[in-house]
């Protein structure tokens, strides 16, 4: 590998992923979800959905509703580091993990569908 080519490719990737991350953060926050102000991550955004209207403020329900729209998110409880807890003990049942790894058009489509889901739920 040549250093200058690797540097150019790395910079190009950072620009593309930064754009997708910024788009996703703006959409997620505009839809009433809470994200860390320093949401620097690889390809993921961790969102607190507790302020969304019921029933979308529950990770399991949010996941299933998004899936019906062909949008895949990951419920926060899937990252439970203490397996074996009862349902009432799960701490991440109001968190969702979003990925901005897919192509930009797919990210935009997914965010548009999530926005529609939330708007429809709020009616």
Residue pairs with C-beta under 8 A, 6 or more apart in sequence:
16 104
17 43
17 100
19 104
20 100
20 104
20 107
21 39
21 41
21 45
21 100
23 100
23 104
23 107
23 108
23 111
24 45
24 98
24 100
24 107
24 111
25 35
25 39
25 45
27 111
27 114
27 115
28 35
28 45
28 47
28 98
28 111
28 114
29 35
30 115
31 52
31 114
31 115
31 118
32 51
32 52
32 118
33 47
33 48
33 49
33 51
33 52
33 96
34 47
34 48
34 50
34 51
35 45
35 46
35 47
35 48
36 46
39 45
39 46
43 99
43 100
43 101
44 97
44 98
44 99
44 100
44 101
45 97
45 98
45 99
45 100
46 76
46 95
46 96
46 97
47 95
47 96
47 97
47 98
48 94
48 95
49 56
49 57
49 58
49 59
49 62
49 94
49 95
49 96
50 57
50 94
51 57
52 62
52 118
52 121
53 118
53 121
53 122
55 61
55 121
56 62
56 65
56 117
56 118
56 121
57 94
58 93
58 94
59 75
59 76
59 77
59 92
59 93
59 94
59 95
59 96
60 75
60 77
60 93
62 73
62 75
62 96
63 73
63 74
63 75
63 96
65 117
65 121
66 72
66 73
66 113
66 114
66 117
69 113
69 114
69 116
69 117
70 113
71 110
71 113
71 114
71 117
73 96
73 97
73 98
73 114
74 96
74 97
74 99
75 92
75 93
75 95
75 96
76 92
76 93
76 94
76 95
76 96
76 97
77 90
77 91
77 92
77 93
77 95
78 97
79 92
79 97
80 90
80 91
80 92
100 107
102 110
